[in-house]
Amino acid sequence: MAGSMVLVVRFWAAASLCVNAFPSFRTRVPNGFRVTCPTGAEGCLPGNTSAGQPDSICNGIGHRTCAGATLPLNPFGQALQKYNYTWTRELCEEDSDGDGLTNGEELGDPCCLWEDYDTPSTYTGTFAASHPGVPNVASGYVRPACATTAPASKAAKMNAFNPWEEQRQAEMFIDSYQIPAARTTYVDFAVNFPDESMDIFHVVFAEVILRSPAYLHHFIIKGCTKKWPDDKVGKVISRAESRSLNYCDTTFGGWAPGAPIVSMPSWLGRPVGGAARIVAFQIQAHFNNPSRVPCQISNDGFRIHYTPTLRNETATVFASTTLSLNPAMGVPAGKKRFFLTRSCQLDVKDDLGQPAKFHVATVNYHAHLLGREMYSELKQGSQTMDFGSSSIWHFDDQYNQNLLSMDVTLQTGDHIQTTCVFNSLDRTETVHFGGATTDEMCWATFVGWPGNVRANCSGHLWMGELSDDEPGLGLALRHKENASGFVWDGSDFNTGGNMLGGSMRTIACVDFPQAQGWCPSIIVAMKANASVDCNTDLRDYNPILDGQTILTICCSQACSAVCPGHTLCPASTTSTTPLDESLCRAQTTSTGSSGLSGQTTTRGASSLPVSDCYGAQLAASVALLLVVLIGDL
């Protein structure tokens, strides 16, 4: 046993050397996005001066190089780690680099008033921040007196109740769901909002309660107009049951690693309650179990912090792109900076159809494992501005970026260019856009107000490749749509709509990887789910299949093989013939090309009965005990 203990201690010691290196850490200190790169520092990047950044910025302010993500930490990084990555008064008043200025003075918070989720005060937002981990005192710096108005002024807070607001909480959980031993599982759960004391409340913020971090990839929460039956609460709800029992069409929020579900400033609230037509929720969860570990249980959930004291403004959501499911789109292997971009024109109206304005509070980007950079560019008349871009982005760090200090208002006629940049240097096959973690997505979602305004964005999508040092902004001028080989009309937000041009149209069905793998994999997935219903479940797949010229023959045969002659199968002259396995052969050995190809994808079905899990767990425990006993002999 002594040897085992030594092994554990050594393993822990090695693990403790690991360090978190997430871009969102810059949001946890004042002016973290505006630190000037010290003279001679490595890893500096050009700053976006139109967004208030200096000419050269240092992103890794806690690391030895400005590129970040490497050990060792510099003195400020060590201090930030010591204070649990939180801007405390102690951290603010410390002089980490020993240059005579406190960390707060270097970052524009000399009076130590800034807190997490604050928007910067006027003083902080206009201060030329210096590096708190490298000795450098700006010439002419004058230490302000904290009794003066400018440095001492407080900023608008996020994720906090106002002093006069009644504070309430509600927790909702998945009820002991057995995670299937499959790489990718999409499954929905039903939960009810428990408070019926009023018709409407304002949600201040919401957070995940994470109990299976190794398996829960992300979830989206939809608001529902009716309460779920008691026997459905916390349980799996099929799409058919969802449509027959409820109406869940309002996106309430979402969680992915690093992101709060809802995050509101002090004057803004997300509505919930009968008057808001949200009295229950549908959790659309994505579990990822690549090692196919059996018998894992999810009791994950979320906590809502809300108030019956209604705020001045009600929040709403607008997305410039939500590309999720299109097997005809992909990131080619071996590319350092491959982009997907969408240029769209806004139409902003209120509930009465009258022209209106949309005030922006936050932006959140979503992609999968290849995502590296995210850009949004706003054009209003002749003026163009960076609109919450992130030149460093990480899948495990999908945070909401606060845009309140930019004071942006959107209106009809404005243009938004949203770009996702991917790195596929470590891939040997094309990674297509789909639901699995090993597929890709490109989302940009904005939260703003007032609640009675709707913003719609229409425009084309196209793809291309950036050079190593090329800016991610301005693609509409430098990488024009008509020069791209891959263009879609954007008529469907989730799929990108119809393909308008590009070399993909000339590829034969048998030569296109998704044509070989996607449709037969759908058959496998649907047959593996005993509750499949052609009249309902097929509708979830049809938006992927419909309108893809290259895939028509393969997908029609695959569809007809499962649901012969069904009206939801894409029309084809061969749609009534048996499935041609030689034409639509499944690529069971492929890696990285498709979320459904070469893996098991389920829609909620568990792979083992619970009783079998108990037996497997008991056997594993006995085996472990035998190993320990034998090791002591």
N, C-alpha and C positions, 0 to 999 in steps of 0.2 A: 504493500500500500504506500510505503514511503516513496517508492519510485514513481507511482502514479501521481502522488501529490506534487513531486518535483516537476513532472511533466506539465501538470496543470499550471503551476506557478510560472514556469518558463513560457508557456503559451500565452498566459495573461500578460506577462511582461512584454512579449513581442507585440501583442495586439495593442498594448497601451502606447506603442510608438507611432501608431497610425494617427493621422490628423485629418480633420474635416477641412475641405477647401472648396467652399461653395460661393458662387457669385453673390448670393443674397446676403452674405455677411456684410457686404458694403451697405446694406440697408439698415444695419443694426448700429451704425455709428453715424453721427451727423456728417454730411458732405462726403460720404464714402465713395460717391461716384465722381467727385470733383477734386481729387487730390493730385496736385501737380507732381510730375515725375521728377525726382531729385537728379541733379547733374551727375552724369556718368552711370545712372542706374540701368540695369538690364531689363528687357521685357516691357519697355514703355510702348504705349499705343497712341496714335493720333486722337486728340480730343475732338468732340463735336462742339465747336464754339457757339453754334446757334442754339444749343441746349444749355449754355452756361458753363461748359467745361473749358479748362485751359487747353492750350495747343497740344500738350502732351500729358497724358494721364497715367497714373499708376493704379492698376486694378488690384494687385495683390499686396495691399498695404500692410498685411500681417506677415509677409514672407520676405525672404532675403532678396528675391527678385520681384520686379513688378508684374511678371507674368503670373505669379502665384502658383498654387497647387503643388509646391515642393517643400521639403524640409531642408534646413532647419527654419524655424520661425524667427523673425526679428524680435527685438524687445517689445514692440507694441503687440505683435501677434501673441507672444507669451502672456502679456498682461490681459489681452482679450480672452484668451483661453482660461486664464486664472479666474476671471469673473464670469465664466460660463457664457461667453459670447454675448454679453449684455452690457449696454452702456449705463453703468452705474456712476454715482457721484465719485466713488473711490477711483474708478478707472479714469473718469474725466479729470480729476484733480492730480492724477499721477503724471510725472514727467518721464515717460518710458525711455526716451532716447537721450535724456540728460543734457538737452540743449538750452535749458532754462525756461522753456515754455511748457505748460501743462498740455496734456492731450486735448483737453477742451479748447484751449487757446489756439492750438494748431488747426483744429477742425472747425472752428467758428462757433463754439459753444463755451465761451469763457466763464459763464456763470453756472454751467452744468444744469441747465433746465431742459435740454432736449431728452426725449425718451423714445423707446421703440414705437414705430408707427406714426410718430409726429411728422407733419410737414414742416419744413424749415421756416423759422421766422424770417422777417425781412433781413435782419442782420446776418443770420446764419446763411441764408440763401444767396447773399451777395458777397460773402467772405471768400477770399482767395485761400483755400485750404492748403496747408503745408503737410509734409509727411511726418506722422507722429512716431515713426520707427527709425528715422534717419535724422541725425543732428543737422538742422538747417534753420537759421533764424532769418526771417525776411527783413531786409533793410527797411528802416523807418517804422517798424512795428511799434505800436503804442498799446500797452495793456489797458483795456477799458475798465472803467469802474462799474461794478455790477449794480450800482444804484442807478445808473443811467437807464433811460427807457429802452434804447435799441437792443443792447445785448440781453436785457432781462425780460424782453417780451416773450410771452408764451406763444406756441404755434397751435394750429388745429390738431387735435388728437385723433388717432384711429383706434379702433378696437377697445373703446372704453365708454362706460356710461357717463352721462352728465350728472352732476351732483343732485339735480332735482328729479332725476328719472327713477321710477320704481324698477328694481332689478329682479328679473326672473330667469330661470334656467329650465331647459327641458332636454332630456337625454333619450335617444332612440337607438336600438341595437338590432343587429342581426341575431337571430335566435339559434345558436348552436348549429350552424350550417357546416356540413362535412365537405371540405374542399376536394373536388375530384383529383385523382392522380393523373392529371392531364396538363399539358404545357399551358394551354390557354382556356379559360372558362369565363363566359359572360353569363351573368345571371342577375335577375331582378328580385328585390325584396320589398315588402309592403310594411310601412310603419305609419302610425297616426300621430298627429300633433295633439298633445294631451290637453291643452288649455282651451276651454270653451267659455271662459268667464267674460270675454268680449268678442266683438265681431272682427276686430283688426288690432294687430300689434306691429311693432317695428323691431326687426332683428338688428341688433347692434353688431354682433359678430358670431361666427360659428366655427367650431374646430372638430377635427377628427378625434375619435377615441380608438386608437390603433392597438389591436391585440394580436394580430397576425401579420407583423410587418414584413415577414419573409415571403408572403404570398399575395397580399392585397396590393395590386398594381395601381389602381385608381378607382374612383367612382364618381358618378354624376347623380345629382339629386334633382328629381322632377317634382314640382308641386302638383297636388291632386285636388280636385274639386269636391270629392266625397270621402267620407271615412271608410276605411277598409273593415270588413267583417272581423270580429275578434279572433276567429280561428286562422286568419291570414296574417295577423300582425307579427312581424319578425321573420316570417316564412318566405320561401321562394314563391314568387308570383309569375305565372307564365304570361307571355305577351297576349295570348287569347283572353286570359282572365283579366288582365289589365284593361283591355278594351271593353270587355263586357261588364266589369264591375265598377270602373272608374274612368276618369278623364284626366290624364296627367300630361299636360302640354306646356307647362311653364318651367323653364330651367331656373331652379332656385340657386344652385351653386354646384361646385365640384371640388373634389380633393385629388391631388397627386402629390408625390413627395415634395415637401417644402412649401406647400401652399395652404393657407387657411381657406376654409370653405366660403366664408363670407367675411368681409372686412370693410367697415363703414366709418367715415368721419363723423364728427360730433353732431352735424345737422342733418344727416342722411340715414335712412333706415330701409331695410328690405321688408316689404309687407308680407304678413302671414295672418291667417284667420279667415272666417267665413266671408267677410266683405272683400277680402283680397282673393277669394276663390282658391285658397290654399289651406286645407284642413288636414291634409295627410301628405305623405311623400312616397315616391317610388325611388329606391336606391338601385341604380344601374351599376353593378359592380363588375370589375374585371380582376380575376385572380390569375396569377402566373405561377405555375408549378413545374418548371422545366425539368426537374429531377424526378417528377412524378412520385413524390412522397405520399404514401397513403395515410389516411386516418387523421388528417389535420383539420381542426375545427376553427371556424370563424365566429367570434362574438363581437366583431368590430361594430362601430357605430359612430354617432356624432352628437355633439352637444351644442345647443342653440342658446345664446344669451340674448334675451329680448326684453322689451319694455311695453307696457300699456300706455306709457306717456309718449304720444306720437310726436315725431320730430317734424321739422319744418318741411323737409323734402322726402319724397319716396323714390327709391332707386329702381332702375331698370337696366337691362342688359342688351348690348349690341355686339355683333361679331362681324369682323371684316373678312374672315375666312374660317371655315371649319372642315377642311378637307380631311376625310377619314377613310373612305372606302372606294378605291378605284384600282383594280388590278392592272389597268392599262397605264397607270402612272408608276414610276419607280425611280429610285436613286441608283445609278449604275455603280458597279463595284470599282474600287480603286480611285475614287475621286476625293480630293481634299476639300473642295468648296463647291458643291453642287447645290443649285438653288431652285426653289419653287417660289414664284411670286404671283401676286394678284393685284391688279390695278382696278379700282372700282369707284364709281360715282355715287354719292350719297343722295338719298331722298328722305328727308326728315319731316314728319308730320305728326300732329297730335291725334288724339282719338277721334276727333271730328273731321279729320282729313285736311286740316289747315296747316300751312307752313309753320314750322316750329324750330326750336334750337335744342340741342342735346349737349349738356355740360358733362365733361369726362372726369371721372374720379380715379380709376385704376385701369391697368391693362394686365392681362395674363396670357402668356404664350404656352402652347402645348405641342410637343413632338415626342418622338420615342428615342431610341438609343443612339441614333446617328445625328440628332439635332445638336448644333454647336453655336449658332448665331440667330438672332431674331431682330427684324427691323420693321418699323412702321414709319411711314413718311406721309405727312399731311400737306396737301396743296390747297390753299384758299386764295383764289384769284391768281395774282402773280407771285404770291408769297409761298415758299416751301419751307417746312420745318421738320426736324426729327420729332417723332411722336411716340416716345417711350421705347426706343430701340435698346437692345442688349447685345453688345458685341461679344460677350462671353455668356453662354447659356449651357445649363447642365440638366440632363433628364431628371436627376434626383433632387433638383433644387428649383422647382417650378413655383416661384413666388409671385404674388401680386405686386406690380410696380406702381407706386403712388405717383399720379400725374397731377395732383391738385395744384401744385406750385406753378404748373405751366399755364393754368387758367385757360384751358382750351374749350371752345364752344364749336360744335359741328352744326352745319346747316345744309340745306339742299344745294347741290352744285359742287360741294367740296369733293376732292379726290383723296383716297387713301391707297397707298402702295404698301402692301404687307409682304414680307419676304422671310422664308425659312431657309437657312443654309445648313447643309448636311455634310458630314465627313464619313466616307465609306472606304477609307484606305485599308481597313482590316477585313473587308468583305471580298469574297471571290465570286459572288453572284449578285444580280440586281435585287435590291430590296424594294418591294412594292408597297403601295399605300393600302393599309388594311387594319384590322382590329387588334392583331397580336402585338406583343411587345417587340417581336423581331421584325414586324412591319414598321411603316412610318405613318405619321400624321403631320398636319400643319394647321394649328389653330391660333387665332388672335381674338381675344374677347375683351370688350371694354364695358365697364360698369359706370353708370352716370345717372343723371336726373334731368328733368322731372319724370315722374313715373307714368305720366299720360302721353309720353312722346315715344314714337317708334322710328328707328333709323334703319333703312334698308340700303344695301350696297350691291350694285350690279356691275359686273365687269369680267374680263377674261383672265385665265390663268395660263402661265407658260413656264418653261423650265430652261435651264442653261448652266453654265459653269463660270465661276469667278477665278481670276488669277490670285496668287498668294496674297498680294498686298492691295488688292482692289477693294474700294469701299463697298459696303453692303447697301448703301443708300444710292438713289439716283438711277436705278436699273431701268426705269422707263425710257431714259435717254441713252444709256450706254449698252443695254441689252434689250433692244426693242422687240416687241411681240412678233412682228412680221419676220424677224430674223431667226426665230426659234423653230426648231424642228418639232416641238411638242406644244400644242396650244389647245385649250378647252374653253368653251363659251361661258362657264361659270353659272349655268342655269340651275344647277343643283348644288347646294352648298356642301353636302357631304361627299359627293362623288366628283365634283368639278364639272358635271354636265356632259355635253357632247363634244367629241374631239373635232376640232375645226381643220387641223392640218398637221403635217409632220410625217416623218418616215415610217411611223408605226403602222400607218394605214396600208403599207405595201407588204408587211410581213405576213406570211402564211400562218394559218392557225397552228399547224404542227411545229412551227419554228418559234412560237411565242411562249415563253416559260409559263405564264399564268394560264394560257389556254390548255396546257398540258396538265397543270396541277390544280387549278382552282376548282373547276367544276366537279371532277371526281371526288375531291376532298369534301365538297359540300354534301355529296351523297353519303360519304362515310360518316360525316358529322351528324347528318339528319337521321341516318339509320341507327346511329348509336344512341339517339334520344328517343326513348320509347313513346314519349308524349307528342311526337311530331304531328302536326295537323297541316295538311296541304293548304287549307283555306286561310290559315292565319300565319303560321310560321314561315311559309314560303314567301310571304310578302316582305319579310325582313331581308331576305336574300335578293329579291327581285330588283331593287334599285341598283344593286351591284351588277346584275346580269344585263338588265335592260339597256339598250342603246349602245352597247359596245360592239362596234362593227366586226372587229377581229374575232370576238369570242362567240358570235352568234351561233355557229354550227355546234361547237363543243358544248356551250352552255345550254342550248336547246335540247340536245340529246341527254345531257346530265339531268336537266330538269324533268324531262319526260320519263326518264328511267325511274324517278322517285314518285312523280305525280303524273302519270300518263294522261295526255290530253288536257291537262289543266290550263285554264285561261291565263294564269299568272306566268306560265312558261313563255319565254320570249318566242315570238313567231319565227318559224324557219321552215323551209321546204323539207327538211329532214327531221322535223320535230316529232314525228310519229314513229320513226324508225328506232330499233333497239340501240342501246348505247354502244358506240364503236370504241372499244378499249384501245385499239391501235391508234386512233386519232386523238382521243382524250385520255391518254395514259397518265396515271398519277406518278409524280416524282417523289417517291417515298424516301429517297436518300438525299434530297436537296437540303441545303442549309442556308437560311438567310434570304431566300427569294420570295417567300410567301408565308404569311401567318398560318394559313391552312395547309399548305403543302409540306409534307414530310413531318407532320406532327398531329397530335390529337387535339381537336377543338370541340368543346362541348358547350351546351347551353343549359348548364345548371345541374346535370345529372351527376350524382356521386358515383365513384367507381367501385366502392365496396359497401356492403351493408354495415351498419354501425356495429352489429354483433361481430362481424368479421374483423372490424378494427380492434375491438377489445382483445380478440384472440391474437391478432398480430402484435399489438402492444405488449401483451403478456409474454409472448414468445421472445420479443426483442428484449424485454426486461430480464427474462431468465437467461438469455444468451449473454447479456452484459454482466449479470451476476456471476456466471460461470467464468467469464474472462477475468474478472477481478479476483475470484477465489483461486483460479489456476495461477494467476500472477503472484499470489502470496505464498504459494507452495515452494 
